[in-house]
Amino acid sequence: MFYLPNVEHHDGTDKKLLLLQQFSNELKELGRALLLLYLDEKSHKEIAAIMEILPTNVSTKIGRIKEALELKFSQVKDL
C-alpha cells in the first residue's frame, strides 16, 4: 500500500492529499483509473476485470504509478 504521512496545511487541509490529487491529475487516464481503483481497495483481479487487462499488467502498472508518486513526493521540500 502507498502511505501518506499526515501533514496539515495552514488552512486545515491535508497537504499530502492535495498533492496526491495534483499528481494523480498528471497521470494518463488509465493510470488515474488504476490509482482510484487501487485506493478504493479493489483487488488486482477485480481491477483487471474492470479495466479489461491482465492481473499481471495491473501489478506492473500500479507498481510504476507508486514509484512515480513516491518520487514526486520526495521532491516536495516542505512536507
Residue frames as a rotation matrix with the C-alpha (Angstrom) as fourth column:
MET 1
0.582 0.813 0.000 0.00
0.813 -0.582 0.000 0.00
0.000 0.000 -1.000 0.00
PHE 2
-0.333 -0.610 0.718 1.10
0.574 -0.736 -0.359 3.56
0.748 0.293 0.596 -0.65
TYR 3
0.304 0.427 -0.852 1.04
0.951 -0.187 0.246 5.55
-0.054 -0.885 -0.463 2.60
LEU 4
-0.003 -0.227 0.974 0.96
0.289 -0.932 -0.217 9.30
0.957 0.281 0.069 3.06
PRO 5
-0.620 -0.226 -0.751 2.08
0.781 -0.087 -0.619 10.74
0.075 -0.970 0.230 6.38
ASN 6
0.491 0.871 0.001 -0.39
0.854 -0.481 0.196 13.22
0.171 -0.095 -0.981 7.88
VAL 7
-0.736 -0.607 -0.299 0.66
0.639 -0.769 -0.010 16.84
-0.224 -0.199 0.954 7.50
GLU 8
0.359 0.929 -0.092 -1.97
0.858 -0.367 -0.360 19.53
-0.368 0.051 -0.928 7.88
HIS 9
-0.326 -0.340 0.882 -1.77
0.724 -0.690 0.002 22.62
0.608 0.640 0.471 5.72
HIS 10
-0.987 -0.144 -0.067 -2.19
0.153 -0.754 -0.639 26.03
0.042 -0.641 0.766 7.35
ASP 11
-0.486 0.871 0.070 -5.87
-0.816 -0.481 0.321 26.09
0.313 0.099 0.945 6.41
GLY 12
-0.080 0.435 0.897 -6.51
-0.761 0.554 -0.337 22.65
-0.644 -0.709 0.287 7.97
THR 13
0.851 0.355 -0.388 -6.46
-0.525 0.612 -0.592 20.65
0.028 0.707 0.707 4.75
ASP 14
0.514 -0.675 0.529 -4.10
0.170 0.685 0.709 17.74
-0.841 -0.274 0.467 4.43
LYS 15
0.225 -0.512 -0.829 -1.32
-0.793 -0.591 0.150 18.94
-0.566 0.623 -0.539 2.14
LYS 16
-0.763 -0.566 0.313 -0.36
-0.318 0.750 0.581 15.41
-0.563 0.344 -0.751 1.13
LEU 17
-0.112 0.804 0.584 -3.89
0.618 0.516 -0.593 14.68
-0.778 0.294 -0.554 -0.04
LEU 18
0.698 0.317 -0.642 -3.88
-0.197 -0.777 -0.598 17.85
-0.688 0.544 -0.480 -2.09
LEU 19
-0.220 -0.869 -0.443 -0.55
-0.843 -0.059 0.535 16.84
-0.491 0.491 -0.719 -3.61
LEU 20
-0.664 0.045 0.747 -1.84
0.189 0.976 0.110 13.34
-0.724 0.214 -0.656 -4.32
GLN 21
0.453 0.884 0.111 -4.78
0.435 -0.110 -0.894 14.87
-0.778 0.454 -0.434 -6.16
GLN 22
0.522 -0.339 -0.782 -2.44
-0.656 -0.746 -0.115 17.11
-0.545 0.573 -0.612 -8.14
PHE 23
-0.553 -0.833 0.021 -0.06
-0.658 0.452 0.602 14.28
-0.511 0.319 -0.798 -9.01
SER 24
-0.404 0.466 0.787 -2.87
0.420 0.859 -0.293 11.91
-0.813 0.212 -0.543 -9.93
ASN 25
0.671 0.657 -0.344 -4.28
0.044 -0.498 -0.866 14.53
-0.740 0.566 -0.363 -12.29
GLU 26
0.097 -0.744 -0.661 -0.93
-0.887 -0.366 0.282 14.46
-0.452 0.559 -0.695 -14.09
LEU 27
-0.590 -0.270 0.760 -1.33
-0.046 0.952 0.303 10.73
-0.806 0.143 -0.575 -14.83
LYS 28
-0.845 0.363 -0.393 -2.80
-0.401 0.057 0.915 9.46
0.354 0.930 0.098 -18.06
GLU 29
0.030 0.987 0.160 -6.43
-0.923 -0.034 0.383 8.36
0.384 -0.159 0.910 -17.92
LEU 30
0.430 0.083 -0.899 -5.56
-0.013 0.996 0.086 4.67
0.903 -0.025 0.429 -17.47
GLY 31
-0.586 -0.752 -0.300 -3.17
0.354 0.095 -0.930 5.50
0.728 -0.652 0.211 -14.63
ARG 32
-0.694 0.411 0.591 -5.74
-0.673 -0.662 -0.331 7.63
0.255 -0.627 0.736 -12.83
ALA 33
0.373 0.889 -0.266 -8.36
-0.733 0.458 0.502 4.91
0.569 0.008 0.823 -13.16
LEU 34
0.156 -0.403 -0.902 -5.97
0.309 0.887 -0.343 2.27
0.938 -0.225 0.263 -11.82
LEU 35
-0.838 -0.526 0.146 -4.96
0.071 -0.370 -0.926 4.51
0.541 -0.766 0.347 -8.92
LEU 36
-0.348 0.790 0.505 -8.56
-0.892 -0.445 0.082 5.24
0.289 -0.422 0.859 -7.96
LEU 37
0.582 0.555 -0.595 -9.48
-0.388 0.832 0.396 1.55
0.715 0.001 0.699 -8.02
TYR 38
-0.188 -0.756 -0.627 -6.35
0.432 0.509 -0.744 0.71
0.882 -0.411 0.231 -6.02
LEU 39
-0.895 -0.136 0.425 -7.14
-0.254 -0.626 -0.737 3.40
0.366 -0.768 0.525 -3.43
ASP 40
0.070 0.983 0.169 -10.68
-0.938 0.007 0.346 2.00
0.339 -0.183 0.923 -3.31
GLU 41
-0.378 -0.413 0.829 -9.00
-0.763 0.646 -0.027 -1.23
-0.524 -0.642 -0.559 -2.13
LYS 42
0.788 0.541 -0.293 -10.05
-0.606 0.596 -0.527 -3.31
-0.110 0.593 0.798 -5.12
SER 43
0.334 -0.671 0.662 -8.02
0.105 0.725 0.681 -6.48
-0.937 -0.158 0.313 -5.64
HIS 44
-0.586 -0.625 -0.516 -5.76
-0.492 -0.232 0.839 -6.76
-0.644 0.746 -0.172 -8.66
LYS 45
-0.813 0.356 0.460 -8.14
0.536 0.767 0.353 -9.39
-0.227 0.534 -0.815 -10.03
GLU 46
0.224 0.942 -0.249 -11.11
0.749 -0.330 -0.574 -7.01
-0.623 -0.057 -0.780 -9.64
ILE 47
0.123 -0.271 -0.955 -9.19
-0.328 -0.919 0.218 -4.14
-0.937 0.286 -0.201 -11.23
ALA 48
-0.867 -0.495 0.055 -8.15
-0.149 0.362 0.920 -6.38
-0.475 0.790 -0.388 -14.13
ALA 49
-0.443 0.785 0.433 -11.76
0.856 0.514 -0.057 -7.37
-0.267 0.345 -0.900 -14.75
ILE 50
0.446 0.627 -0.639 -12.98
0.445 -0.775 -0.449 -3.76
-0.776 -0.084 -0.625 -14.59
MET 51
0.148 -0.512 -0.846 -10.19
-0.550 -0.754 0.361 -2.41
-0.822 0.412 -0.393 -16.80
GLU 52
0.960 0.251 0.120 -10.16
-0.078 0.655 -0.752 -5.46
-0.268 0.713 0.649 -19.11
ILE 53
0.250 -0.941 -0.229 -6.42
-0.778 -0.054 -0.626 -6.02
0.577 0.335 -0.745 -18.71
LEU 54
0.258 -0.234 -0.937 -4.41
0.280 0.947 -0.159 -8.89
0.925 -0.222 0.310 -17.26
PRO 55
0.976 0.108 -0.190 -3.83
0.206 -0.153 0.967 -9.01
0.076 -0.982 -0.172 -13.48
THR 56
0.178 -0.978 -0.110 -0.06
0.930 0.131 0.342 -9.05
-0.320 -0.163 0.933 -14.09
ASN 57
-0.286 -0.215 0.934 -0.42
0.646 -0.763 0.022 -5.79
0.708 0.610 0.357 -16.02
VAL 58
0.747 0.588 0.311 -2.34
0.111 -0.571 0.813 -4.33
0.655 -0.573 -0.492 -13.08
SER 59
0.751 -0.509 -0.421 0.51
0.575 0.189 0.796 -5.22
-0.325 -0.840 0.434 -10.74
THR 60
-0.221 -0.894 0.391 3.13
0.975 -0.189 0.120 -3.76
-0.034 0.407 0.913 -13.05
LYS 61
-0.105 0.242 0.965 1.23
0.450 -0.853 0.263 -0.55
0.887 0.462 -0.020 -13.75
ILE 62
0.899 0.435 0.049 0.35
0.135 -0.382 0.914 0.05
0.417 -0.815 -0.402 -10.09
GLY 63
0.457 -0.818 -0.349 3.96
0.803 0.211 0.557 -0.55
-0.382 -0.535 0.754 -9.11
ARG 64
-0.417 -0.616 0.669 5.12
0.857 -0.511 0.064 2.03
0.302 0.600 0.741 -11.64
ILE 65
0.320 0.616 0.720 2.49
0.223 -0.788 0.574 4.53
0.921 -0.023 -0.389 -10.52
LYS 66
0.932 0.020 -0.361 3.55
0.362 -0.033 0.932 4.10
0.007 -0.999 -0.038 -6.88
GLU 67
0.007 -0.999 -0.050 7.22
0.956 -0.008 0.294 4.61
-0.294 -0.050 0.954 -7.80
ALA 68
-0.340 -0.091 0.936 6.36
0.626 -0.765 0.153 7.76
0.702 0.638 0.317 -9.76
LEU 69
0.657 0.657 0.370 4.26
0.121 -0.576 0.809 9.15
0.744 -0.487 -0.457 -6.90
GLU 70
0.725 -0.462 -0.511 6.95
0.635 0.162 0.755 8.37
-0.266 -0.872 0.410 -4.33
LEU 71
-0.332 -0.868 0.368 9.50
0.942 -0.325 0.084 10.22
0.047 0.374 0.926 -6.49
LYS 72
-0.061 0.389 0.919 7.21
0.336 -0.859 0.386 13.24
0.940 0.332 -0.078 -6.82
PHE 73
0.905 0.421 -0.067 6.56
0.181 -0.239 0.954 13.33
0.385 -0.875 -0.292 -3.06
SER 74
0.392 -0.832 -0.392 10.28
0.867 0.191 0.460 13.03
-0.307 -0.520 0.797 -2.33
GLN 75
-0.442 -0.572 0.691 10.89
0.806 -0.591 0.027 16.14
0.393 0.569 0.722 -4.44
VAL 76
0.504 0.644 0.575 8.49
0.205 -0.736 0.645 18.29
0.839 -0.207 -0.503 -2.41
LYS 77
-0.441 -0.893 0.094 10.63
0.175 -0.189 -0.966 20.19
0.880 -0.409 0.240 0.06
ASP 78
-0.679 0.147 0.719 8.16
-0.638 -0.604 -0.478 21.41
0.364 -0.783 0.504 2.70
LEU 79
0.281 0.788 -0.547 6.49
-0.261 0.611 0.747 18.15
0.924 -0.067 0.377 3.77
